[in-house]
């Protein structure tokens, strides 16, 4: 059974940093197309892609709103994906979800709250 578990959320002042982690279980990353992403959903808004990484090749893609501030990385052996978030802004406040698509099925973590506020 595939599971994704996020951790690392919290309250941080504007300009601060947080690192989120996503631990995957029940999955084997063996194909170059397999990827893990971070999405976020703010109150009253649709869920949006933040960043995504291909597990085998390490290729990344970012939303324009986080380019230069957020960095996604992975540890294939640990089946973990991380997102380092720097220079956080109030508009980054949201629930952050880990996502993967495995054998044509979408999987989501339970989400972790990130609140940027003074």
C-alpha distance (Angstrom), angle and dihedral (degrees) to the residues before:
residue distance angle dihedral
X1 . . .
X2 3.78 . .
X3 3.79 115.6 .
X4 3.78 132.5 176.6
X5 3.80 119.4 -163.8
X6 3.79 121.9 -171.1
X7 3.78 127.1 -159.0
X8 3.79 139.8 166.9
X9 3.78 103.7 66.4
X10 3.77 123.8 135.6
X11 3.79 147.8 118.8
X12 3.79 118.0 -48.4
X13 3.83 132.5 167.6
X14 3.79 120.9 -115.1
X15 3.77 110.0 -77.5
X16 3.78 92.1 27.3
X17 3.79 131.0 119.7
X18 3.78 138.3 -122.9
X19 3.78 134.2 179.4
X20 3.78 118.9 -148.2
X21 3.79 123.5 -161.4
X22 3.78 130.9 -157.0
X23 3.79 119.1 -164.2
X24 3.80 116.7 -163.1
X25 3.79 125.7 -158.8
X26 3.78 133.7 178.3
X27 3.79 91.8 33.9
X28 3.81 137.6 101.7
X29 3.77 117.1 -155.3
X30 3.79 103.4 -149.2
X31 3.79 106.0 133.7
X32 3.78 125.6 76.4
X33 3.79 91.5 -130.0
X34 3.79 96.5 57.6
X35 3.76 111.5 110.5
X36 3.77 143.4 175.2
X37 3.76 124.0 -150.6
X38 3.75 143.2 -173.4
X39 3.77 119.0 -131.8
X40 3.78 129.5 178.1
X41 3.76 136.9 -158.0
X42 3.78 124.0 -161.2
X43 3.83 121.7 -162.6
X44 3.78 110.7 -76.1
X45 3.80 93.1 6.6
X46 3.77 135.4 100.4
X47 3.77 121.5 -103.2
X48 3.79 110.4 -93.2
X49 3.77 136.3 -167.0
X50 3.79 114.3 -105.5
X51 3.79 103.4 175.0
X52 3.77 139.4 -23.6
X53 3.79 134.9 -161.8
X54 3.79 133.5 -166.2
X55 3.78 105.9 -129.1
X56 3.80 99.8 -144.6
X57 3.81 101.5 37.2
X58 3.81 99.2 28.6
X59 3.80 93.4 -132.7
X60 3.80 112.0 159.9
X61 3.76 139.7 -160.7
X62 3.81 129.2 -171.2
X63 3.75 139.2 -164.7
X64 3.80 110.7 -108.6
X65 3.81 90.2 -119.0
X66 3.83 92.9 63.9
X67 3.82 102.9 33.9
X68 3.77 111.0 127.3
X69 3.82 92.4 16.0
X70 3.81 105.2 59.1
X71 3.80 127.9 52.1
X72 3.79 124.0 -166.9
X73 3.80 119.9 -157.9
X74 3.78 138.8 165.4
X75 3.78 143.3 -149.7
X76 3.79 106.6 -151.7
X77 3.80 94.5 -169.9
X78 3.81 91.1 53.9
X79 3.82 92.2 39.1
X80 3.78 87.5 -129.7
X81 3.77 134.4 138.1
X82 3.76 124.9 -164.0
X83 3.77 136.3 -168.0
X84 3.78 120.2 -158.5
X85 3.78 109.6 -156.6
X86 3.81 117.8 -163.7
X87 3.80 133.3 174.3
X88 3.78 89.7 23.8
X89 3.77 118.8 -160.2
X90 3.78 132.0 -158.8
X91 3.79 88.7 -108.0
X92 3.82 89.2 62.7
X93 3.80 88.6 69.3
X94 3.79 107.6 119.6
X95 3.76 145.7 105.5
X96 3.79 107.2 -79.3
X97 3.80 119.0 -146.1
X98 3.76 131.6 -165.6
X99 3.81 115.0 -138.1
X100 3.77 139.2 -172.8
X101 3.78 136.9 169.6
X102 3.78 112.8 -143.1
X103 3.79 124.4 176.6
X104 3.80 91.1 -15.1
X105 3.81 93.9 -51.8
X106 3.81 124.9 112.8
X107 3.80 118.2 -134.9
X108 3.80 127.7 -168.7
X109 3.75 133.7 -171.2
X110 3.79 122.0 -130.5
X111 3.80 92.7 -102.2
X112 3.78 134.8 -117.8
X113 3.80 124.9 -126.1
X114 3.79 119.6 -121.1
X115 3.79 115.7 -171.4
X116 3.80 121.1 -176.0
X117 3.77 109.5 -165.4
X118 3.78 140.9 128.6
